[in-house]
Amino acid sequence: MSTPSAPTITIANEPAVASRPAITTTTTADQATIGKSLVIKGEVTGSESLYIDGRVEGSISLAGNRVTIGRNGVVAANINAREIVVLGKVRGNLTASDRVDIRSDGSLTGDVVAARISIEDGAYFKGGIDIRKGGQPGQTKPNGEDKSVAAPEPAAIGARA
């Protein structure tokens, strides 16, 4: 009497594994890095996330992606991205379609336009905050007044002055 060994290996599972969409998609962990010893002067644009641990002067535009300024990072630039995380020093205006995080060791001198903002205790911030619904550009009335509505409560800011 022989027992067939074929049923232990099923071919029906193979197409399901091969058609998984996770195999062909890129992850959000993919990001470019500007190292400690690098200095960039000019315009930085692209379509991937960026980690800055060096020095950047000029402008940074990575709409739809994350820009992280590392602990050693020194940035003198206006930044436009989906999400901006400040661990180092930034001098410039930040525009984020989603959120801006200023961590405890971070320093920001400039205005922030974002849907959400978080400022940890110990962080340095000097500038204005304009909370806008996700992805809304600045809108002005014909007489020049700003149409945007200020945040209804100051609870959006994590740190206390």
C-alpha positions in Angstrom: 0.0 0.0 0.0 1.5 3.3 -1.0 0.6 6.8 0.1 0.8 9.6 -2.4 3.3 12.3 -1.3 2.0 14.9 -3.8 -0.9 16.2 -1.7 1.6 17.7 0.9 2.8 20.1 -1.8 0.0 22.1 -3.3 0.5 24.2 -6.4 -2.7 26.2 -5.8 -0.9 28.4 -3.2 1.9 29.5 -5.6 -0.2 31.9 -7.7 -1.5 33.6 -4.6 2.1 34.3 -3.3 3.3 35.5 -6.7 0.4 37.9 -7.1 1.0 39.7 -3.8 1.1 43.5 -4.5 3.6 44.1 -1.6 6.3 42.5 -3.7 6.2 45.3 -6.3 5.5 48.3 -4.2 8.1 50.6 -2.7 8.2 51.2 1.0 8.2 54.5 2.8 11.5 53.5 4.4 13.3 54.3 1.1 14.9 57.7 1.5 17.9 59.7 0.4 20.4 60.9 3.0 22.6 64.0 3.1 25.5 63.0 5.3 27.2 65.1 8.1 30.0 66.3 5.9 27.9 67.4 2.9 27.1 71.0 2.2 24.4 71.7 -0.5 23.7 75.2 -1.8 20.8 75.6 -4.2 17.5 73.9 -4.9 16.7 70.4 -3.8 13.7 68.7 -5.5 12.7 65.1 -6.0 10.1 62.4 -5.4 11.5 60.5 -2.4 11.9 61.2 1.2 15.0 62.9 2.5 17.1 62.7 5.7 19.4 65.7 6.2 22.3 65.4 8.6 24.5 67.9 6.8 24.1 71.5 5.8 21.6 72.7 3.2 21.1 76.3 2.0 18.4 77.3 -0.6 15.1 75.6 -1.0 13.8 72.1 -0.5 10.6 70.9 -2.4 9.6 67.3 -1.9 5.8 67.5 -2.1 4.2 64.2 -1.1 7.3 63.0 0.9 8.9 63.3 4.3 11.9 65.6 5.0 13.7 64.9 8.3 16.4 67.2 9.6 18.7 65.1 11.7 20.3 66.1 15.0 23.5 67.3 13.1 21.5 68.9 10.3 21.6 72.7 9.8 19.2 74.0 7.2 18.7 77.6 5.9 15.9 76.9 3.5 12.2 77.1 2.9 10.9 73.5 3.0 7.8 72.2 1.2 6.9 68.5 1.9 4.1 66.3 3.1 5.7 65.8 6.5 8.6 67.6 8.1 10.5 66.4 11.2 12.9 68.8 12.9 15.6 67.2 15.1 18.4 69.7 14.2 18.4 73.4 13.3 16.2 75.0 10.6 16.0 78.7 9.6 13.2 79.1 7.0 9.5 78.7 6.4 8.0 75.2 6.5 4.9 74.2 4.4 3.6 70.7 5.0 0.5 69.2 3.5 0.2 66.9 6.5 2.3 67.6 9.6 5.3 69.3 11.1 7.1 67.8 14.2 9.6 69.8 16.1 11.3 67.4 18.5 12.9 68.2 21.8 16.4 68.9 20.5 15.0 70.7 17.4 15.2 74.4 16.6 13.0 76.2 14.1 13.1 79.9 13.3 10.4 80.6 10.7 6.7 80.3 9.9 4.8 77.0 9.7 1.9 76.2 7.4 0.5 72.7 8.1 -2.6 70.7 8.8 -1.1 69.5 12.1 1.9 70.5 14.2 3.6 69.0 17.2 6.2 70.8 19.3 7.9 68.7 22.0 9.0 70.1 25.4 12.5 71.6 25.1 12.2 72.5 21.4 12.9 76.0 20.2 10.4 77.7 18.0 10.2 81.3 16.8 7.6 82.2 14.2 4.0 82.0 13.2 1.7 79.0 12.8 -1.1 78.7 10.2 -3.2 75.5 10.6 -4.8 74.6 7.3 -6.9 71.6 6.3 -4.8 68.9 4.6 -3.4 70.0 1.3 -5.1 73.4 1.1 -3.0 76.1 -0.4 -3.1 79.6 1.0 -6.2 81.4 -0.1 -6.8 85.1 0.0 -9.8 87.2 -0.6 -9.7 89.9 -3.4 -9.0 92.6 -0.8 -5.9 90.7 0.4 -7.4 89.3 3.7 -6.5 85.7 4.5 -9.5 83.3 4.2 -8.0 80.6 6.3 -9.5 79.8 9.7 -7.2 79.7 12.7 -7.0 76.6 14.8 -10.0 76.6 17.2 -7.9 75.5 20.1 -4.3 75.9 21.1 -4.2 72.2 22.0 -2.6 71.5 18.6 0.7 72.6 20.1 2.3 70.0 22.3 4.7 72.3 24.2 3.8 75.0 26.6 5.5 78.4 26.5 
